[in-house]
Amino acid sequence: MSYTISQEKQLIRERVRALRQSLAPEEVHEAGEAVSRIIRSRFIAADTAAVCVYANTGKEIPTEGLMRALLAEGVRLAVPDWEAWKQGAGLKVVTIENTDELIREGRVVPQPGVTEGRVFPIEKLGTFLVPGIAFDCKGNRLGMGGGYFDRLLSHASSTATFIGLAYDFQVVTHLPSETHDIPVHEVVTPGSIQVPKVDHKQEGKGYGS
């Protein structure tokens, strides 16, 4: 039986999300701690530009501890403003000064609570830490299906680095991909750093804001 790319993606989403949902809270916490240690030691120390990091929801690799640690180290952090995008105001990332500024109640994804004067130019971000349902060894990324992060990354500088955060089981041999799917340069899991062999370019992806 043959499937369309869209159907293949949905089947992978369902399988991997079921695996992720089966994780115990302590497994999620330990994975977040391990990924945080790798990110802090391997990537961010050399990054002098601002870092965009997702605020996790559900059993995604947790990022709040990583955010607190990076802020304490003087790293400038920006978080995607989902609400602005949902309301038609375009793609925005907003800097935060502490994780208490993130609003969780009533939101599917935690949001920056303070936006006045905090919008940061996407093209000036040096590193993007992004979630995903699955990644493959070439850096292809499968998201939730809404296309938000593909659109966000399409506005990044050509020198920016995209890093996927995932559990080990979220890295698969091959993912179906389409022209608008933007791959990552690295994938960090609790057990390893996986480096794709392709130097990805973001030009010509055709997404608007």
C-alpha positions in Angstrom: 0.0 0.0 0.0 1.4 3.4 -1.0 1.0 6.6 1.0 1.2 10.2 0.1 4.0 12.3 1.8 1.3 13.8 4.0 0.0 10.4 5.1 3.5 9.2 5.8 4.2 12.1 8.0 1.0 11.6 9.9 1.7 8.0 10.6 5.2 8.9 11.9 3.6 11.6 14.1 1.2 9.2 15.6 3.8 6.5 16.3 6.4 8.9 17.8 3.9 10.9 19.8 2.6 7.7 21.4 6.1 6.7 22.4 6.8 10.2 23.9 3.5 10.2 25.7 4.4 6.9 27.4 7.4 8.5 29.1 7.4 8.8 32.9 7.8 12.3 34.4 11.3 11.4 35.7 12.4 10.3 32.3 11.3 13.6 30.8 13.1 15.5 33.5 16.3 13.5 33.1 16.3 13.9 29.3 15.9 17.7 29.7 18.8 17.8 32.1 21.1 15.8 29.8 20.2 17.9 26.7 20.7 21.1 28.7 24.2 20.0 29.7 25.2 19.3 26.1 23.7 22.5 24.8 25.5 24.6 27.4 28.9 23.0 27.0 28.9 22.3 23.2 27.1 25.1 21.5 26.1 28.2 23.4 29.5 29.0 25.0 30.8 30.1 21.6 27.6 32.0 20.6 27.8 35.8 21.0 24.4 36.4 19.3 21.0 35.9 20.9 19.5 32.5 21.1 15.9 31.6 20.2 14.5 28.7 22.3 11.1 27.1 22.3 9.0 27.0 25.5 8.1 23.3 25.8 4.6 21.9 26.1 3.5 18.4 27.1 6.4 15.9 27.0 8.6 17.7 24.6 12.3 17.9 25.7 11.8 20.4 28.6 13.6 23.8 28.2 12.8 25.8 31.3 15.9 24.6 33.2 18.0 25.3 30.2 16.5 28.8 29.9 17.2 29.6 33.5 20.8 28.4 33.2 21.5 30.3 30.0 20.0 33.5 31.4 22.2 33.1 34.5 25.2 32.9 32.2 24.3 36.1 30.5 22.9 34.7 27.2 20.2 36.8 25.6 17.1 34.6 25.0 14.2 35.0 22.7 11.0 32.9 22.7 8.5 32.7 19.7 5.3 34.7 20.2 2.7 32.2 19.1 -0.2 34.5 20.0 0.9 37.2 17.7 1.1 34.8 14.8 -2.3 33.2 15.6 -3.8 36.7 15.6 -2.4 37.5 12.3 0.4 39.9 13.5 3.2 37.9 11.8 6.1 36.0 13.1 7.8 37.5 16.2 10.3 36.4 18.8 10.4 38.2 22.2 13.3 38.4 24.6 12.7 37.3 28.2 14.6 38.2 31.4 13.4 35.2 33.4 11.1 32.2 32.9 8.5 33.7 35.3 7.5 35.9 32.4 6.2 33.0 30.4 2.4 32.6 30.6 1.2 29.0 30.7 -2.4 29.1 32.0 -4.9 29.0 29.2 -2.2 28.5 26.5 -1.4 25.5 24.4 2.2 26.7 24.3 3.8 29.0 27.0 4.0 32.6 25.8 6.1 35.6 26.7 3.9 37.7 29.0 5.8 40.9 28.3 6.1 42.0 24.6 6.4 45.8 24.8 9.8 46.8 23.6 11.0 43.1 23.6 10.5 42.1 20.0 13.9 40.9 18.6 14.9 40.8 14.9 14.7 37.2 13.8 17.6 37.7 11.3 19.9 38.7 14.2 19.5 35.4 16.1 22.6 33.2 16.0 21.1 29.9 17.2 17.6 28.4 17.1 16.7 25.6 19.5 13.7 23.9 18.0 11.3 21.0 18.9 10.1 18.3 16.6 8.2 15.1 16.5 11.0 13.4 14.6 14.4 14.1 12.9 16.5 12.0 10.6 20.2 11.6 10.0 20.2 14.3 7.3 18.6 16.8 9.6 15.1 16.6 8.1 12.6 17.7 10.7 9.0 16.6 11.2 6.9 19.1 13.3 3.3 19.2 14.5 2.1 20.1 11.0 1.3 23.8 11.5 4.4 25.0 9.7 5.3 27.6 12.3 8.9 26.7 12.8 9.5 26.3 9.1 8.2 29.8 8.5 10.3 31.1 11.5 13.5 29.5 10.3 13.0 30.7 6.8 13.5 34.3 8.1 16.8 33.4 9.9 20.2 34.6 8.8 22.1 32.2 6.5 24.8 32.0 9.2 22.3 30.9 11.9 22.5 27.4 13.4 19.4 25.3 13.8 19.5 22.7 16.6 16.8 20.2 17.1 16.2 18.9 20.7 14.8 15.4 20.9 14.7 12.0 22.7 16.9 9.3 21.2 13.9 7.5 19.8 12.8 10.6 17.9 15.8 10.3 15.5 14.9 7.9 12.6 16.7 6.7 9.5 14.6 8.6 7.0 11.8 11.2 7.0 9.7 12.2 4.0 10.3 15.9 3.2 8.8 18.6 1.0 10.3 21.7 -0.4 9.0 23.9 2.4 10.4 21.7 5.1 13.5 23.3 6.6 16.1 20.9 8.1 18.3 21.5 11.1 22.1 21.5 11.3 22.4 19.5 14.5 20.2 17.2 16.6 20.9 16.9 20.3 19.5 14.0 22.2 20.2 12.9 25.8 22.6 10.2 24.5 24.4 12.0 21.6 25.0 14.9 19.3 23.9 14.0 15.8 25.5 16.0 13.0 23.9 15.9 9.5 26.3 15.6 6.6 24.6 18.3 4.5 25.3 22.1 4.9 21.7 23.2 4.7 20.7 26.5 3.1 17.5 28.3 3.9 17.1 30.4 0.7 14.1 30.1 -1.5 11.8 28.3 0.8 8.9 30.5 -0.1 7.3 31.2 3.2 5.8 34.6 4.0 5.5 36.1 7.5 
